[in-house]
Amino acid sequence: MTFENIILEKQDGVGVITLHRPKALNALCAALIDEMGIALDDLESDDAIGCILVTGSEKTFAAGADIKEMKDKTFQQAYGEDFITKGWERLSQTRKPVIAAVAGYALGGGCEIAMMCDFILAADTAKFGQPEITIGTIPGSGGTQRLTRFVGKSKAMELCLTGRMMDAEEAERAGLVARVVPAAELQEEAMKTARKIAGLSRPVVLMAKEAVNRAFETTLAEGVKFERRLFHATFALEDQKEGMAAFAEKRAPAWKNR
Ligand SMILES: CC(C)(O)CC(=O)SCCNC(=O)CCNC(=O)[C@H](O)C(C)(C)COP(=O)(O)OP(=O)(O)OC[C@H]1O[C@@H](n2cnc3c(N)ncnc32)[C@H](O)[C@@H]1OP(=O)(O)O
């Protein structure tokens, strides 16, 4: 499959989506968002794929929504077409695990896209921010909501009100980023992590993702109950029998993904 604004590759059970608009710092134009949706549909329906990686270039993950494309929209157009919802939320609805590997700028919609992934691995060059306020608007694809859940009200408020960027180290300290690695090692480390996940039992990985995500949508008591039901459900899987037998027999498990 070939695209104009992204590159889609598959290797070792991992689907890699590389944002690729080098002249516009990977600004997220409508065509790019559509292409990412098509790529995600393809990867979700491909049984060979167990984990998805979304990445950009060395200089930029993505510098936000395409400002030149949206600058002349009227309120009627933005509201009428529910601008930014269509297509953008596709990433957050992905059932397979998705890792964001971020180097350079992840600003505005770029930061929002990274936050829609299940976790973020960052190069030490990464810079995160919601600079919409500096161009006369506010985040429109979950920035005020997801960032606040990641880093808490005070820091989210400061970042959204000033447009300040935070570097990778600050983002890791604040809980936005799972891990920071040297820029030269980012792609290798991200692939290693994605391959590790892709090599585990597929249904169990989906259940783990669903259980963690439930923590953001419900009370602790309901979340713990939900987790327990999924935990019980793993005992209906051949992979639970295989995983535990393999541990007891001191050998590597051979997952059947059922
Ligand atoms: C999704 C929503 C609803 O939340 C909204 C948004 O995402 S709004 C967008 C938020 N993002 C920004 O405001 C960042 C805008 N970009 C910058 O501030 C700078 O480009 C930079 C700090 C990321 C990098 O600066 P620098 O290295 O000096 O590169 P530039 O010369 O500025 O950029 C190179 C080239 O890319 C074009 N560009 C950059 N960002 C965007 C963008 N978001 N949309 C469209 N085009 C962008 C920039 O215009 C340059 O192109 P040319 O003009 O030279 O053709």
The ligand as a Gaussian input file, in Angstrom:
#p B3LYP/6-31G(d) Opt

LIG

0 1
 C       -5.133000      19.775000      16.328000
 C       -5.473000      21.039000      17.041000
 C       -6.934000      21.322000      16.901000
 O       -5.241000      20.883000      18.412000
 C       -4.788000      22.273000      16.523000
 C       -3.323000      22.288000      16.216000
 O       -2.577000      21.347000      16.194000
 S       -2.818000      23.854000      15.808000
 C       -1.115000      23.644000      15.406000
 C       -0.267000      23.679000      16.610000
 N        1.130000      23.696000      16.226000
 C        1.837000      24.812000      16.166000
 O        1.365000      25.916000      16.420000
 C        3.298000      24.652000      15.741000
 C        3.573000      25.418000      14.464000
 N        4.955000      25.301000      14.057000
 C        5.964000      25.965000      14.674000
 O        5.769000      26.659000      15.650000
 C        7.335000      25.819000      14.082000
 O        7.199000      25.345000      12.767000
 C        8.238000      24.823000      14.882000
 C        8.603000      25.468000      16.240000
 C        7.591000      23.483000      15.079000
 C        9.561000      24.599000      14.070000
 O       10.139000      25.832000      13.728000
 P       11.276000      25.889000      12.596000
 O       12.285000      24.826000      12.819000
 O       11.731000      27.309000      12.542000
 O       10.535000      25.475000      11.228000
 P        9.537000      26.376000      10.357000
 O       10.307000      27.160000       9.357000
 O        8.596000      27.117000      11.226000
 O        8.667000      25.224000       9.625000
 C        9.171000      24.530000       8.481000
 C        8.022000      24.420000       7.490000
 O        6.968000      23.661000       8.085000
 C        5.764000      24.434000       8.083000
 N        4.972000      24.123000       9.276000
 C        5.394000      23.929000      10.526000
 N        4.376000      23.642000      11.340000
 C        3.269000      23.680000      10.585000
 C        1.889000      23.484000      10.860000
 N        1.437000      23.133000      12.086000
 N        1.025000      23.609000       9.848000
 C        1.428000      23.908000       8.590000
 N        2.734000      24.088000       8.270000
 C        3.631000      23.989000       9.258000
 C        6.246000      25.885000       8.077000
 O        5.256000      26.738000       7.640000
 C        7.434000      25.770000       7.144000
 O        7.002000      25.685000       5.811000
 P        7.240000      26.892000       4.766000
 O        6.353000      28.001000       5.227000
 O        8.689000      27.242000       4.856000
 O        6.806000      26.337000       3.457000

